Amino acid sequence: MTARRRRALTLAASTYLAALVVLFGDVSLQVFNLLLVVAVAPLLWLLWAFCRWSAHQHANRYARDVEKVHGGRPVRVPERVR
């Protein structure tokens, strides 16, 4: 996921939540509940996307750290003990 897409999704989710807060007193309870139900799916998808991005970021960082430790030296194959 690109940074532009993450920012756009965050902005969209934040705008939707802000609209829900503003509309809280102006719409009936049934309409507000419907708006909350509609908000659940995109927000769960957004949460999943951020978790996936974070997992990839941590995996890449771990791979770089391993490469720093083991990348410059050849690893000897242990000799068989007789």
C-alpha positions, 0 to 999 in steps of 0.5 A: 500500500502506498503512502498516498493511498494510506493518507487518502483512506485515513482522510476518508475514514476521519471525514466519515467519523467527523460527519457522524459526530456532526450528524448525531443530534440532527438525524433520527436514531434509526438513521444514525444506527444505519450510518454506524453500520455502514461505517463498520466495514470500511473502518475494519478494512482500513484497520486490516490494511494498516496492520498488514502494512505494519507487519510488512514494515517490521518484517523488512526491518528485521530482514535488514537487521539480519542482513547487517549481522550475517551479510558481510561474513560467509557462514562456515558449515560445521564439520561433522564430529566423529 
